[in-house]
Amino acid sequence: MLVVDGISKTFGRTRAVDGISVSIPRGQFVGVIGRSGAGKSTLLRMINRLAEPTEGRITWDGQDVTALQGPALRDWRRRCAMIFQQFNLAGRLDVLTNVLTGRLAHTPGWRAMLRVWSREDRAIAVAALDHLDIAALAPERAENLSGGQQQRVAICRALLQEPEIILADEPVASLDPRNARIVMDALQRINRHHGLTVLCNLHALDLARLYCDRLIGMAGGRLVFDDVPAALTDAAARELYGIEAGDVLDTEAAETAGPAVPQAAAA
């Protein structure tokens, strides 16, 4: 279980995260929602220790994550994989090599530098690509892929770390609706198939309601909502998104309704 206990993060006079406390059982798919600047990314970065908490404590199965240093911290970052909005792939390298970099923590340094991967590592990488239906792209250069394909490669790379938890920081923010659904399908598949805990920052309420088991809503760095997606009423969404709520709810309604049908065609 992941336990976030009174976590805060201050940048100068700005309190980006303010006293968040939440417990997340293993295997849950949790959406972290809220407007831009609500503190969602900072929260995930503190869990991974890419950002240091100003106050509070984070534990995973009783281990104090906030106290880890050196090799123990590197091992935690392997077990707690991050997926970013901008993919962070090496564009000139092929897909298979990009995925294999997820094995760095399991590979001797000299082999990693020379890209001498074992047959077992290559088999694991191909299996991960096949699991997300992109095995045929293994020899392609990453820079030639679509955004949705690149994000699935990034997910495969995270899987090769053999993580226990995946933190996805706005993984579909730069994608069109079709590719956003494909990427969310991939995250849901590994959550269900591998039993991995997934925390996913999302701005789109339709995706959050469709894919997540639980939603955690943040506003002004504080926790203001924690419940199942069905409990997220329009009133709760307005509290979360403030002046952006109209755009979020209008977009969701339009996507649910689908494209309008001209009267002439309907007749």
DOKEKE-138739 format. One record per residue (C-alpha): residue in three letters; x, z, y. Coordinates in steps of 0.2 Angstrom, whole numbers, plus 2048, in hexadecimal, padded with zeros to 3 digits. Last residue first. Example, Ala and Ser with C-alpha at 12.3 -4.5 7.8 and 13.67 -1.06 7.14 Angstrom:
residues 2
{torse: SER, X: 844, Z: 824, Y: 7FB}
{torse: ALA, X: 83E, Z: 827, Y: 7EA}
***
This chain:
residues 267
{torse: ALA, X: 755, Z: 729, Y: 841}
{torse: ALA, X: 764, Z: 734, Y: 840}
{torse: ALA, X: 76F, Z: 725, Y: 845}
{torse: ALA, X: 765, Z: 722, Y: 855}
{torse: GLN, X: 765, Z: 735, Y: 858}
{torse: PRO, X: 778, Z: 736, Y: 858}
{torse: VAL, X: 77E, Z: 743, Y: 84B}
{torse: ALA, X: 788, Z: 751, Y: 853}
{torse: PRO, X: 798, Z: 756, Y: 84A}
{torse: GLY, X: 799, Z: 766, Y: 83F}
{torse: ALA, X: 78E, Z: 775, Y: 842}
{torse: THR, X: 79B, Z: 781, Y: 83C}
{torse: GLU, X: 7A9, Z: 779, Y: 846}
{torse: ALA, X: 79E, Z: 77A, Y: 856}
{torse: ALA, X: 799, Z: 78C, Y: 853}
{torse: GLU, X: 7AB, Z: 791, Y: 850}
{torse: THR, X: 7B1, Z: 788, Y: 860}
{torse: ASP, X: 7A3, Z: 790, Y: 86A}
{torse: LEU, X: 7A8, Z: 7A1, Y: 863}
{torse: VAL, X: 7BA, Z: 79F, Y: 868}
{torse: ASP, X: 7B7, Z: 798, Y: 879}
{torse: GLY, X: 7AA, Z: 7A5, Y: 87E}
{torse: ALA, X: 7B5, Z: 7B3, Y: 877}
{torse: GLU, X: 7C4, Z: 7AE, Y: 882}
{torse: ILE, X: 7BE, Z: 7B9, Y: 891}
{torse: GLY, X: 7BF, Z: 7C8, Y: 886}
{torse: TYR, X: 7C6, Z: 7C3, Y: 874}
{torse: LEU, X: 7C4, Z: 7D4, Y: 86B}
{torse: GLU, X: 7B5, Z: 7DB, Y: 874}
{torse: ARG, X: 7AD, Z: 7CA, Y: 873}
{torse: ALA, X: 7B0, Z: 7C9, Y: 860}
{torse: ALA, X: 7A8, Z: 7DA, Y: 85E}
{torse: ALA, X: 798, Z: 7D4, Y: 867}
{torse: ASP, X: 798, Z: 7C3, Y: 85D}
{torse: THR, X: 798, Z: 7CE, Y: 84D}
{torse: LEU, X: 7A7, Z: 7D1, Y: 842}
{torse: ALA, X: 79F, Z: 7DB, Y: 834}
{torse: ALA, X: 79E, Z: 7CC, Y: 828}
{torse: PRO, X: 7B1, Z: 7CB, Y: 829}
{torse: VAL, X: 7B4, Z: 7DC, Y: 821}
{torse: ASP, X: 7B9, Z: 7EB, Y: 82D}
{torse: ASP, X: 7C7, Z: 7F1, Y: 839}
{torse: PHE, X: 7C3, Z: 7EE, Y: 84C}
{torse: VAL, X: 7CB, Z: 7F5, Y: 85C}
{torse: LEU, X: 7DD, Z: 7F8, Y: 857}
{torse: ARG, X: 7E7, Z: 7F9, Y: 867}
{torse: GLY, X: 7F4, Z: 7ED, Y: 86F}
{torse: GLY, X: 7E8, Z: 7E8, Y: 87C}
{torse: ALA, X: 7DC, Z: 7E2, Y: 870}
{torse: MET, X: 7DF, Z: 7E1, Y: 85D}
{torse: GLY, X: 7D3, Z: 7DD, Y: 84F}
{torse: ILE, X: 7D6, Z: 7E1, Y: 83D}
{torse: LEU, X: 7CC, Z: 7D6, Y: 831}
{torse: ARG, X: 7CA, Z: 7D8, Y: 81E}
{torse: ASP, X: 7C8, Z: 7CD, Y: 80F}
{torse: CYS, X: 7CE, Z: 7BE, Y: 819}
{torse: TYR, X: 7CB, Z: 7AB, Y: 816}
{torse: LEU, X: 7BA, Z: 7A6, Y: 81E}
{torse: ARG, X: 7B8, Z: 7B3, Y: 82B}
{torse: ALA, X: 7CA, Z: 7B1, Y: 831}
{torse: LEU, X: 7C9, Z: 79E, Y: 830}
{torse: ASP, X: 7B9, Z: 79E, Y: 83B}
{torse: LEU, X: 7C0, Z: 7AB, Y: 847}
{torse: ALA, X: 7CF, Z: 7A0, Y: 84C}
{torse: HIS, X: 7DD, Z: 7AA, Y: 854}
{torse: LEU, X: 7E5, Z: 7B0, Y: 844}
{torse: ASN, X: 7F3, Z: 7BB, Y: 83F}
{torse: CYS, X: 7F5, Z: 7BC, Y: 82C}
{torse: LEU, X: 7F9, Z: 7CB, Y: 822}
{torse: VAL, X: 7FA, Z: 7C7, Y: 810}
{torse: THR, X: 7FC, Z: 7D3, Y: 801}
{torse: LEU, X: 802, Z: 7C9, Y: 7F2}
{torse: GLY, X: 7F7, Z: 7C9, Y: 7E2}
{torse: HIS, X: 801, Z: 7B9, Y: 7DC}
{torse: HIS, X: 7F2, Z: 7AE, Y: 7D9}
{torse: ARG, X: 7E5, Z: 7B6, Y: 7E5}
{torse: ASN, X: 7F1, Z: 7B8, Y: 7F4}
{torse: ILE, X: 7FB, Z: 7A8, Y: 7EF}
{torse: ARG, X: 7EA, Z: 79E, Y: 7EF}
{torse: GLN, X: 7E4, Z: 7A6, Y: 800}
{torse: LEU, X: 7F5, Z: 7A1, Y: 808}
{torse: ALA, X: 7F3, Z: 78F, Y: 802}
{torse: ASP, X: 7E1, Z: 78E, Y: 807}
{torse: MET, X: 7E6, Z: 794, Y: 818}
{torse: VAL, X: 7F3, Z: 786, Y: 819}
{torse: ILE, X: 7E6, Z: 778, Y: 813}
{torse: ARG, X: 7D9, Z: 77F, Y: 820}
{torse: ALA, X: 7E5, Z: 77E, Y: 82E}
{torse: ASN, X: 7EA, Z: 76D, Y: 829}
{torse: ARG, X: 7D7, Z: 767, Y: 82B}
{torse: PRO, X: 7D5, Z: 771, Y: 83B}
{torse: ASP, X: 7E5, Z: 76A, Y: 844}
{torse: LEU, X: 7F4, Z: 774, Y: 843}
{torse: SER, X: 7FE, Z: 77D, Y: 850}
{torse: ALA, X: 7F6, Z: 78E, Y: 84E}
{torse: VAL, X: 7F5, Z: 78D, Y: 83B}
{torse: PRO, X: 802, Z: 79A, Y: 836}
{torse: GLU, X: 7FE, Z: 7A6, Y: 845}
{torse: ASP, X: 80B, Z: 7B3, Y: 83E}
{torse: ALA, X: 80A, Z: 7B3, Y: 82B}
{torse: LEU, X: 810, Z: 7C4, Y: 824}
{torse: ILE, X: 812, Z: 7C3, Y: 811}
{torse: ILE, X: 813, Z: 7D2, Y: 806}
{torse: GLU, X: 81B, Z: 7D5, Y: 7F5}
{torse: PRO, X: 828, Z: 7C7, Y: 7F7}
{torse: GLU, X: 831, Z: 7BD, Y: 7EA}
{torse: GLN, X: 83C, Z: 7B5, Y: 7F7}
{torse: LEU, X: 837, Z: 7A4, Y: 7EF}
{torse: LEU, X: 825, Z: 7A7, Y: 7F5}
{torse: ALA, X: 82B, Z: 7A7, Y: 807}
{torse: ARG, X: 833, Z: 796, Y: 805}
{torse: CYS, X: 823, Z: 790, Y: 7FD}
{torse: ILE, X: 819, Z: 796, Y: 80D}
{torse: ALA, X: 826, Z: 78C, Y: 818}
{torse: VAL, X: 823, Z: 77D, Y: 80D}
{torse: ARG, X: 810, Z: 77F, Y: 810}
{torse: GLN, X: 813, Z: 780, Y: 823}
{torse: GLN, X: 81D, Z: 770, Y: 822}
{torse: GLN, X: 80F, Z: 767, Y: 819}
{torse: GLY, X: 802, Z: 76D, Y: 826}
{torse: GLY, X: 80D, Z: 767, Y: 834}
{torse: SER, X: 810, Z: 756, Y: 82D}
{torse: LEU, X: 820, Z: 752, Y: 824}
{torse: ASN, X: 82F, Z: 747, Y: 82A}
{torse: GLU, X: 839, Z: 756, Y: 831}
{torse: ALA, X: 839, Z: 75E, Y: 820}
{torse: ARG, X: 843, Z: 750, Y: 818}
{torse: GLU, X: 83B, Z: 74A, Y: 808}
{torse: PRO, X: 842, Z: 74E, Y: 7F7}
{torse: ALA, X: 835, Z: 75C, Y: 7F2}
{torse: LEU, X: 826, Z: 753, Y: 7FA}
{torse: ALA, X: 81F, Z: 74F, Y: 7E8}
{torse: ALA, X: 81E, Z: 761, Y: 7E5}
{torse: ILE, X: 811, Z: 763, Y: 7F3}
{torse: ASP, X: 802, Z: 76A, Y: 7EA}
{torse: LEU, X: 804, Z: 77C, Y: 7EF}
{torse: HIS, X: 808, Z: 782, Y: 7DD}
{torse: ASP, X: 813, Z: 773, Y: 7DB}
{torse: LEU, X: 81E, Z: 778, Y: 7EA}
{torse: ALA, X: 81F, Z: 789, Y: 7E2}
{torse: ALA, X: 823, Z: 782, Y: 7D1}
{torse: VAL, X: 830, Z: 777, Y: 7D9}
{torse: ALA, X: 839, Z: 786, Y: 7E1}
{torse: ILE, X: 838, Z: 790, Y: 7D1}
{torse: ALA, X: 840, Z: 782, Y: 7C7}
{torse: ARG, X: 84E, Z: 780, Y: 7D4}
{torse: ASP, X: 852, Z: 792, Y: 7D3}
{torse: GLU, X: 853, Z: 791, Y: 7C0}
{torse: ARG, X: 85F, Z: 782, Y: 7C1}
{torse: SER, X: 86A, Z: 78C, Y: 7CC}
{torse: TRP, X: 86D, Z: 787, Y: 7DE}
{torse: VAL, X: 87D, Z: 782, Y: 7E5}
{torse: ARG, X: 879, Z: 780, Y: 7F7}
{torse: LEU, X: 88C, Z: 782, Y: 7FC}
{torse: MET, X: 887, Z: 791, Y: 808}
{torse: ALA, X: 87B, Z: 798, Y: 7FB}
{torse: ARG, X: 887, Z: 797, Y: 7ED}
{torse: TRP, X: 894, Z: 7A0, Y: 7F7}
{torse: GLY, X: 888, Z: 7AE, Y: 7FC}
{torse: PRO, X: 882, Z: 7B2, Y: 7EA}
{torse: THR, X: 86F, Z: 7AE, Y: 7E8}
{torse: HIS, X: 860, Z: 7BA, Y: 7E8}
{torse: ALA, X: 85F, Z: 7BD, Y: 7FA}
{torse: LEU, X: 862, Z: 7AB, Y: 7FE}
{torse: ARG, X: 853, Z: 7A6, Y: 7F2}
{torse: GLY, X: 847, Z: 7A1, Y: 801}
{torse: THR, X: 855, Z: 794, Y: 806}
{torse: LEU, X: 84E, Z: 78B, Y: 7F6}
{torse: VAL, X: 83F, Z: 785, Y: 7FF}
{torse: ASN, X: 849, Z: 77C, Y: 80D}
{torse: THR, X: 854, Z: 774, Y: 7FF}
{torse: LEU, X: 844, Z: 76E, Y: 7F6}
{torse: VAL, X: 83D, Z: 767, Y: 806}
{torse: ASP, X: 84C, Z: 75D, Y: 80B}
{torse: LEU, X: 857, Z: 762, Y: 819}
{torse: ARG, X: 857, Z: 759, Y: 82A}
{torse: GLY, X: 849, Z: 763, Y: 830}
{torse: ALA, X: 850, Z: 775, Y: 82C}
{torse: LEU, X: 83F, Z: 77E, Y: 82C}
{torse: ASN, X: 83A, Z: 78B, Y: 838}
{torse: PHE, X: 827, Z: 788, Y: 835}
{torse: GLN, X: 822, Z: 78A, Y: 847}
{torse: GLN, X: 814, Z: 796, Y: 845}
{torse: PHE, X: 81E, Z: 7A2, Y: 83A}
{torse: ILE, X: 81D, Z: 7A8, Y: 828}
{torse: MET, X: 826, Z: 7B9, Y: 825}
{torse: ALA, X: 82A, Z: 7C0, Y: 814}
{torse: CYS, X: 829, Z: 7D3, Y: 811}
{torse: ARG, X: 833, Z: 7D5, Y: 800}
{torse: ARG, X: 842, Z: 7CB, Y: 807}
{torse: ARG, X: 841, Z: 7D5, Y: 818}
{torse: TRP, X: 840, Z: 7E5, Y: 80E}
{torse: ASP, X: 850, Z: 7E0, Y: 805}
{torse: ARG, X: 859, Z: 7DD, Y: 815}
{torse: LEU, X: 853, Z: 7EE, Y: 81B}
{torse: ALA, X: 85A, Z: 7F6, Y: 80C}
{torse: PRO, X: 86B, Z: 7ED, Y: 80E}
{torse: GLY, X: 86E, Z: 7F3, Y: 81F}
{torse: GLN, X: 860, Z: 800, Y: 826}
{torse: LEU, X: 84F, Z: 806, Y: 821}
{torse: ALA, X: 847, Z: 814, Y: 82B}
{torse: THR, X: 838, Z: 80A, Y: 831}
{torse: VAL, X: 834, Z: 804, Y: 820}
{torse: ASP, X: 831, Z: 816, Y: 819}
{torse: GLN, X: 82D, Z: 813, Y: 807}
{torse: GLY, X: 81D, Z: 81B, Y: 801}
{torse: ASP, X: 816, Z: 80B, Y: 7F9}
{torse: TRP, X: 81A, Z: 802, Y: 80A}
{torse: THR, X: 81C, Z: 80D, Y: 819}
{torse: ILE, X: 81C, Z: 80A, Y: 82B}
{torse: ARG, X: 81F, Z: 818, Y: 838}
{torse: GLY, X: 81B, Z: 81C, Y: 84A}
{torse: GLU, X: 823, Z: 819, Y: 85B}
{torse: THR, X: 82D, Z: 80C, Y: 864}
{torse: PRO, X: 82C, Z: 801, Y: 855}
{torse: GLU, X: 83B, Z: 7F5, Y: 852}
{torse: ALA, X: 838, Z: 7E3, Y: 852}
{torse: LEU, X: 83D, Z: 7D7, Y: 844}
{torse: ARG, X: 83A, Z: 7E6, Y: 839}
{torse: ASN, X: 82E, Z: 7DD, Y: 82E}
{torse: ILE, X: 820, Z: 7E9, Y: 832}
{torse: MET, X: 826, Z: 7E9, Y: 844}
{torse: ARG, X: 825, Z: 7D6, Y: 845}
{torse: LEU, X: 813, Z: 7D6, Y: 83E}
{torse: LEU, X: 80D, Z: 7E2, Y: 84C}
{torse: THR, X: 816, Z: 7D8, Y: 85A}
{torse: SER, X: 80D, Z: 7C9, Y: 854}
{torse: LYS, X: 7FC, Z: 7D1, Y: 856}
{torse: GLY, X: 7FF, Z: 7DA, Y: 866}
{torse: ALA, X: 7F0, Z: 7D4, Y: 870}
{torse: GLY, X: 7FA, Z: 7C7, Y: 87A}
{torse: SER, X: 7F0, Z: 7B8, Y: 874}
{torse: ARG, X: 7DE, Z: 7BE, Y: 86F}
{torse: GLY, X: 7DA, Z: 7C8, Y: 860}
{torse: ILE, X: 7DB, Z: 7C7, Y: 84D}
{torse: VAL, X: 7E5, Z: 7CE, Y: 83F}
{torse: GLY, X: 7DE, Z: 7C6, Y: 82E}
{torse: VAL, X: 7E1, Z: 7D1, Y: 81F}
{torse: PHE, X: 7E2, Z: 7C9, Y: 80D}
{torse: GLN, X: 7E3, Z: 7D9, Y: 802}
{torse: GLY, X: 7EF, Z: 7D9, Y: 7F2}
{torse: ARG, X: 7F6, Z: 7EA, Y: 7F5}
{torse: PRO, X: 7EC, Z: 7F6, Y: 800}
{torse: ILE, X: 7ED, Z: 7F6, Y: 813}
{torse: SER, X: 7ED, Z: 806, Y: 81D}
{torse: VAL, X: 7EB, Z: 806, Y: 830}
{torse: SER, X: 7F2, Z: 80F, Y: 83F}
{torse: ILE, X: 7F6, Z: 806, Y: 84F}
{torse: GLY, X: 7FC, Z: 812, Y: 85E}
{torse: ASP, X: 7FE, Z: 805, Y: 86B}
{torse: VAL, X: 806, Z: 7F4, Y: 868}
{torse: ALA, X: 80C, Z: 7EA, Y: 877}
{torse: ARG, X: 80E, Z: 7F9, Y: 882}
{torse: THR, X: 815, Z: 7F1, Y: 892}
{torse: ARG, X: 820, Z: 7FC, Y: 89E}
{torse: GLY, X: 830, Z: 7F6, Y: 896}
{torse: PHE, X: 82B, Z: 7EE, Y: 886}
{torse: THR, X: 822, Z: 7FB, Y: 87C}
{torse: LYS, X: 81E, Z: 7FB, Y: 869}
{torse: SER, X: 812, Z: 807, Y: 861}
{torse: ILE, X: 80F, Z: 80C, Y: 84F}
{torse: GLY, X: 804, Z: 81B, Y: 84B}
{torse: ASP, X: 805, Z: 819, Y: 838}
{torse: VAL, X: 805, Z: 808, Y: 830}
{torse: VAL, X: 803, Z: 80A, Y: 81E}
{torse: LEU, X: 806, Z: 7FC, Y: 812}
{torse: MET, X: 800, Z: 800, Y: 800}
***
